[in-house]
Amino acid sequence: MSQIKQRLLEAIERTPEPLLEQILAFLEFLTSRTQTAIVPDFDSDFDSDTDSNDQILADLKASLHQASSGQTFPISELWDGI
């Protein structure tokens, strides 16, 4: 088993059950996208001159809080209008 798969399995074991369904839906979305299109460049929104580590960490904490408190959107609506 590759190291990345092992790390994913370990992360899954530590993940709260309510988040697992959302994570699975996102992985399935990514898998379907990579089979039909070029993998998106997730780094394209990052600007090392303006995005500090503190801001990135704050954004990540806010996102995790929203997810854990149920402030989510259906995965099918996340890319509407893009």
C-alpha positions in Angstrom: 0.0 0.0 0.0 1.3 3.4 -0.9 2.2 5.9 1.8 -0.5 8.3 0.6 -3.2 5.6 0.9 -2.0 4.7 4.3 -2.2 8.4 5.4 -5.7 8.6 4.0 -6.8 5.6 5.9 -5.4 6.9 9.1 -7.1 10.3 8.5 -10.4 8.5 7.9 -10.1 6.7 11.2 -9.7 10.0 13.0 -12.5 11.8 11.1 -15.8 12.3 12.9 -18.6 10.2 11.4 -20.8 13.1 10.3 -18.0 14.4 8.1 -17.3 11.1 6.3 -20.3 11.3 4.0 -19.3 14.8 2.9 -15.7 13.7 2.3 -16.9 10.7 0.3 -19.1 12.8 -1.9 -16.2 15.2 -2.5 -13.8 12.3 -3.4 -16.4 10.9 -5.7 -16.8 14.3 -7.3 -13.0 14.6 -7.8 -12.8 11.1 -9.2 -15.5 11.8 -11.8 -13.9 15.1 -12.8 -10.5 13.7 -13.3 -11.9 11.0 -15.5 -13.7 13.6 -17.8 -11.6 16.7 -17.5 -8.2 18.1 -16.6 -7.5 18.2 -12.8 -8.2 21.7 -11.6 -5.3 23.8 -10.4 -6.1 24.2 -6.7 -3.1 26.5 -6.2 -4.4 29.1 -8.7 -6.2 31.0 -6.0 -3.1 31.1 -3.7 -1.0 34.2 -3.8 2.1 33.9 -1.6 2.4 37.7 -1.5 -1.0 38.3 0.0 -2.1 35.0 1.5 -0.3 34.7 4.9 -0.1 31.4 6.7 -2.1 33.0 9.5 -4.9 33.9 7.1 -4.9 30.5 5.5 -5.1 28.8 8.9 -7.9 31.1 10.0 -9.8 30.3 6.8 -9.3 26.6 7.3 -10.5 26.8 10.9 -13.6 28.7 9.8 -14.3 26.1 7.1 -13.9 23.2 9.5 -16.2 25.0 12.0 -18.8 25.5 9.4 -18.6 21.9 8.3 -18.8 20.5 11.8 -21.7 22.7 12.7 -23.7 21.7 9.7 -23.4 24.9 7.8 -22.9 23.2 4.4 -24.3 23.2 0.9 -25.3 20.1 -1.1 -22.3 19.0 -3.1 -24.3 19.3 -6.3 -24.7 23.1 -5.7 -21.1 24.0 -4.9 -20.1 24.8 -8.4 -23.4 26.3 -9.7 -22.6 29.5 -11.6 -18.9 28.8 -12.1 
